[in-house]
Amino acid sequence: MRVVIGEDHALLRDGLTRILQAHSMDVVAAVDNATELDVALGDDSIDVAVLDVRMPPTFTDEGLRAAIKIRASRPGFPVLVLSQYVEQLYARELLESGEGAVGYLLKDRVANVAGFIDAVRQVAAGGTVLDPEVVSQLLTGQRADGPLERLTAREREVLALMAEGRSNAAIAEAMFVTEKAVSKHSNSIFTKLDLPVSADDNRRVLAVLAYLGV
């Protein structure tokens, strides 16, 4: 897997590089500013990008803009965005294309190396991985009469864990149920949200986006 890293903090950039390389990923570029990031993302052989939301020169949303730009030119290009804080507007902008292959994690989560690597791989495979804090804040202010009202409390719990990028096995473990039970809840969720029959991975993405009101 070929990866581009965009992170202005030298220690974190080096740490991310070492972590990814230690898990058999090829870091082809690790840059600290938006200009070099644009150049690095112009390489069509890149499989996934790991980007800080805020980068020089303004330290506002350069990383996010780079992510949106590359996904406009390469629809569905996998991007995992890292942020110091949850910024709802940025998360919604990143998700609004509805194509999946998107991750939004708080930087603190990188300390959980196994979880971080799993997130990179899931995003690269077309999945959606969101930090629990991101999920929580995106859910605020949703309409009370939306399609999620059709779901049971248990189905909402399954969908919340889906939004974090967890597999059926991980959801089963977290909820102390069987994978068969999770699969049953998932199918019920897809039906209640009027999601057409297609690849399950795609329906998971669409269900998560519906859950978040995107």
C-alpha positions in Angstrom: 0.0 0.0 0.0 1.4 3.4 -1.0 0.7 6.2 1.4 1.1 10.0 1.4 1.4 11.8 4.8 0.6 15.4 5.3 1.5 16.6 8.8 3.4 19.7 9.9 4.4 18.5 13.3 7.8 16.9 12.8 7.6 14.3 15.6 4.1 13.2 14.7 5.0 13.1 11.0 8.1 10.9 11.8 6.0 8.7 14.1 3.3 8.2 11.5 5.9 7.3 8.9 7.6 4.7 11.2 4.2 3.2 12.2 3.0 2.7 8.7 6.4 1.4 7.5 6.5 -1.1 10.3 3.2 -2.5 9.1 4.4 -3.0 5.5 3.1 0.2 4.0 5.2 2.3 1.6 5.3 6.0 2.6 6.1 7.6 -0.7 5.9 11.2 0.7 5.7 12.8 4.1 5.3 16.5 3.8 4.7 19.5 6.1 2.9 22.0 4.0 0.0 22.3 1.5 2.1 23.1 -1.5 4.2 19.9 -1.2 1.0 18.0 -0.4 -0.6 19.0 -3.6 2.4 17.8 -5.5 2.5 14.5 -3.6 -1.2 13.8 -4.2 -0.7 14.3 -7.9 1.0 10.9 -8.0 -1.7 8.5 -9.4 0.0 5.5 -7.8 -0.9 6.6 -4.3 -3.4 4.3 -2.6 -4.3 6.4 0.5 -3.5 9.7 2.2 -3.2 10.4 5.9 -3.7 14.2 6.4 -3.7 16.7 9.2 -6.7 19.1 8.9 -4.6 22.2 9.7 -1.3 22.8 7.8 0.8 25.8 6.8 0.6 28.4 5.7 -2.6 29.5 7.5 -3.1 26.4 9.8 -6.8 26.5 9.2 -8.1 23.8 6.8 -5.4 23.2 4.2 -5.3 19.5 4.8 -9.1 19.2 4.5 -9.1 21.2 1.3 -6.4 19.0 -0.2 -8.5 15.9 0.7 -11.6 17.4 -0.9 -9.6 18.5 -4.0 -8.1 15.0 -4.6 -11.4 13.3 -4.1 -13.0 15.7 -6.7 -10.4 14.7 -9.3 -10.3 11.0 -8.2 -13.7 10.2 -6.8 -13.6 7.9 -3.9 -9.9 8.3 -3.3 -9.2 7.1 0.3 -8.4 9.8 2.8 -7.9 9.5 6.6 -8.0 13.0 8.2 -6.4 13.6 11.6 -7.5 16.5 13.8 -6.6 17.9 17.2 -10.3 18.7 17.9 -13.7 17.6 16.5 -14.8 20.1 13.9 -18.3 19.2 12.7 -18.3 21.4 9.6 -15.0 19.8 8.4 -16.3 16.3 9.0 -19.5 16.9 7.2 -17.7 18.5 4.2 -15.5 15.4 4.0 -18.4 13.0 4.1 -20.9 14.8 1.9 -19.9 13.1 -1.3 -21.4 9.9 0.1 -18.7 7.8 -1.5 -17.0 6.3 1.5 -13.2 5.6 1.7 -13.1 8.4 4.4 -11.8 8.5 7.9 -11.8 11.3 10.5 -9.9 10.6 13.7 -8.6 12.6 16.6 -4.9 12.6 16.8 -4.9 11.0 20.3 -6.2 7.8 18.6 -2.9 7.3 16.8 -1.5 6.2 20.2 -3.6 3.0 19.7 -1.3 1.7 16.9 -3.4 -1.3 16.1 -6.6 0.7 15.9 -4.9 3.4 13.7 -3.5 0.8 11.3 -6.8 -0.9 11.1 -8.4 2.5 10.3 -5.9 3.2 7.5 -6.6 -0.2 6.0 -10.4 0.1 6.2 -10.4 3.5 4.6 -8.1 2.2 1.8 -10.6 -0.6 1.3 -13.4 1.9 0.8 -14.8 1.9 4.3 -15.8 4.8 6.6 -14.0 5.2 10.0 -15.0 7.9 12.4 -13.8 8.8 15.8 -16.5 8.2 18.5 -16.3 11.9 19.4 -16.9 12.9 15.8 -19.9 10.6 15.7 -21.3 12.0 18.9 -21.0 15.6 17.8 -22.3 15.0 14.3 -25.5 13.5 15.8 -26.4 16.6 17.6 -29.2 18.6 16.1 -30.6 15.8 13.9 -34.3 15.9 13.1 -36.4 13.9 15.5 -38.6 12.7 12.6 -35.8 11.4 10.4 -35.4 7.8 9.1 -33.4 6.8 12.1 -36.6 6.9 14.1 -37.5 3.6 12.5 -34.6 1.9 14.2 -34.7 0.1 17.5 -32.3 1.2 20.3 -30.3 -2.0 19.6 -30.0 -1.2 15.9 -28.9 2.3 16.7 -26.1 0.9 18.9 -25.0 -1.4 16.0 -25.0 1.5 13.6 -23.0 3.7 16.0 -20.3 1.1 16.1 -20.5 0.7 12.3 -19.8 4.4 12.1 -16.6 3.9 14.1 -15.5 1.5 11.4 -15.9 -1.7 13.4 -16.3 -5.0 11.7 -19.2 -7.4 12.6 -16.9 -9.4 14.8 -15.8 -6.3 16.7 -19.4 -5.1 17.0 -20.4 -8.5 18.4 -17.6 -8.4 20.9 -18.5 -4.9 22.1 -22.2 -5.8 22.4 -21.6 -9.3 23.9 -23.7 -10.9 21.1 -23.0 -13.3 18.2 -21.9 -12.2 14.8 -25.1 -13.8 13.5 -27.1 -11.4 15.7 -25.1 -8.4 14.4 -25.7 -9.5 10.8 -29.4 -9.8 11.5 -29.4 -6.2 13.0 -27.4 -4.9 10.0 -29.9 -6.3 7.5 -32.8 -4.8 9.4 -31.0 -1.5 9.5 -30.5 -1.6 5.7 -34.1 -2.4 5.1 -35.5 0.3 7.4 -33.2 2.9 5.9 -34.5 1.9 2.4 -31.0 1.0 1.2 -31.0 -1.1 -2.0 -29.5 -4.5 -2.2 -25.8 -4.1 -3.2 -22.4 -5.0 -1.8 -22.7 -5.0 2.0 -19.6 -2.7 2.3 -21.4 -0.1 0.2 -24.6 -0.4 2.2 -22.6 0.0 5.4 -21.2 3.3 4.1 -24.7 4.5 3.1 -26.2 3.5 6.4 -23.4 5.4 8.3 -24.0 8.5 6.3 -27.8 8.3 6.9 -27.1 7.8 10.6 -24.9 11.0 10.6 -27.5 13.0 8.6 -25.0 13.6 5.8 
